[in-house]
Amino acid sequence: EIDDKIEREDFLSRVVDLPQHTYIDVNGDRVPAEFDPRQGSEDKLSSVQYIKFTLSEEQAATFADETSRITLGFDHPLYTCDYVLSAGQKKTLYDDMKA
């Protein structure tokens, strides 16, 4: 989160290609994110994004396994982050996938 509007707009204009650098890693299998193309332009990325990942049945089932390692990641030159999902987060997402 970037509270300062000018700073936020500057950052979003510099990471307009962030969708190509966003992924979820399911026990070593990297799956690219699918962004809604209506949430940005060639000049600026929207500050709020709705993304989805197309997972195989096997990858989706991995979310039910407490020992699995699921990581949401960004490997953009200006924004790099790996966030490991907790057991509770994996369960919530798995329950959503089953619904």
Sequence and secondary structure as in RCSB ss.txt:
>XXXX:A:sequence
EIDDKIEREDFLSRVVDLPQHTYIDVNGDRVPAEFDPRQGSEDKLSSVQYIKFTLSEEQAATFADETSRITLGFD
HPLYTCDYVLSAGQKKTLYDDMKA
>XXXX:A:secstr
   SHHHHHHHHHHTTTGGGGEEEEETTEEEE EE TTSB SS B SS  EE    HHHHHHTT TT  EEEEEE
ETTEEEEEE  HHHHHHHHHHHH 
